[in-house]
Amino acid sequence: MSMPQVHLDDETLARLDNLREEDEEYDELITELINIYEANEMTLFHSGDEI
């Protein structure tokens, strides 16, 4: 499966460059950010269940 193409402004690219580790590809970084987002979303979703 290929990643969809997106167009980012220079500020967003600079922010992504600051997050990249060594020769990490943008798609690897984006996948990692999505995984973090989904993990946080699941944590927030389930945290309300424990009342």
Secondary structure, 3 states (H helix, E strand, C coil): CCCCCCCCCHHHHHHHHHHCCCCCCHHHHHHHHHHHHHHHHHHHHHHCCCC
